[in-house]
Amino acid sequence: MLTPGSTIGPGSTIGIVGGGQLGRMLAMAAARLGYRIAVLEPQEDCPAAQVANRQIVAAYDDPAALAELASISAVVTYEFENVPVEAAEALAARVPVLPPPRALEVSQDRLVEKQFLNGIDIATAPFLAVDGDAGLASALQAFGGSGVLKTRRMGYDGKGQRVFRNMLTGGYAGVFEAMGSVPLILEGLISFEREISVIGARGADGKVKTYAPAENVHRDGILRSSTVPAAIAPVTATAARDATAAILEALGYVGVIGVEFFVLDDGSLLANEMAPRVHNSGHWTEAACTVSQFEQHIRAVAGLPLGETRRHSDCVMENLIGDDVALMPQLVAEPDVMVHLYGKAQARPGRKMGHFTRLKDMVAD
């Protein structure tokens, strides 16, 4: 494990488990700082491999591939939260793995995650575990017939979810089987004013830095845009940043994390979920800050000092979903717009093909 004052020098290899667009942007940031990148990803010619030095084409839990990645890497990180914990622990027995596998363990199970957050005095929506139709009936009764039913594990961009409204009298027989007969969690429906997220980082020396909260808009469970600054009171922004720092400290975290919050009408917060990695709602930092979330993550896992998180511009980041990627030629013709495409060969409905960030003159928070 990296210790305060220790660093991984330029020319060293950083291993990344996962080869999607987040791995791609991490690899690009690492290259700017002089590091080499090795990616473990079963899909050949994945987005990250297109800009990395080496790809190991194998399953994430392949023992030989994990041993190979550990043997060539000075440190290993990951770009998505569904990396098998056992794989991360196997790597950690050979090479530092950052963020620590404990962060994966907490974030991979929505019930464990909410229990963890409540345990460090961070409020969430009410929740109950659901292990069958009878359990769903009981949970809905407790929540007045309404709630959001989610798979406890896996699921992203709105997948593995089902919303119930006014269902006190039944109508949910067979739902457990329809959702795969896997452990579920019912979360109470919350009336909230807006959604925000905070990107935070903790270095090997224990220092924490956070970026300004972004205001997020989702459609069909997929993030569409992130606007900075968020339309929230300064006290709410401070509370969100403080909660993010508390999570980083409680996990002994090293690296970048994304934490999503609901903002209630009175300005108070409920934590929604955390992602132990760089986060889609932090892509704006690539265009509006000197040090992006991607460079910040590389700095942290390499033992370098964290960079400044101040922004030089206000901005709106928008995802390019599916055929939206065809807008690229007109977007690059606009002033003050940064476009980033992910190198994916085929556009499909609901697939993130890239993003763009439109910069604006800065207004004080």
Sequence and secondary structure as in RCSB ss.txt:
>XXXX:A:sequence
MLTPGSTIGPGSTIGIVGGGQLGRMLAMAAARLGYRIAVLEPQEDCPAAQVANRQIVAAYDDPAALAELASISAV
VTYEFENVPVEAAEALAARVPVLPPPRALEVSQDRLVEKQFLNGIDIATAPFLAVDGDAGLASALQAFGGSGVLK
TRRMGYDGKGQRVFRNMLTGGYAGVFEAMGSVPLILEGLISFEREISVIGARGADGKVKTYAPAENVHRDGILRS
STVPAAIAPVTATAARDATAAILEALGYVGVIGVEFFVLDDGSLLANEMAPRVHNSGHWTEAACTVSQFEQHIRA
VAGLPLGETRRHSDCVMENLIGDDVALMPQLVAEPDVMVHLYGKAQARPGRKMGHFTRLKDMVAD
>XXXX:A:secstr
   TT    TT EEEEE  SHHHHHHHHHHHHTT EEEEE SSTT TTTTTSSEEE S TT HHHHHHHHHH SE
EEESSTTS HHHHHHHHTTS BSS HHHHHHHTSHHHHHHHHHHTT  B  EEEE SHHHHHHHHHHTTT EEEE
ESSS  TTTTEEEE S TT   TTHHHHTTS  EEEE     SEEEEEEEEE TTS EEE   EEEEEETTEEEE
EEES SS HHHHHHHHHHHHHHHHHHT  EEEEEEEEE TTS EEEEEEESS  GGGTTHHHHBSS HHHHHHHH
HHT       BSSEEEEEEEEGGGGGGHHHHHTSTTEEEEE   S   TT EEEEEEEEE     
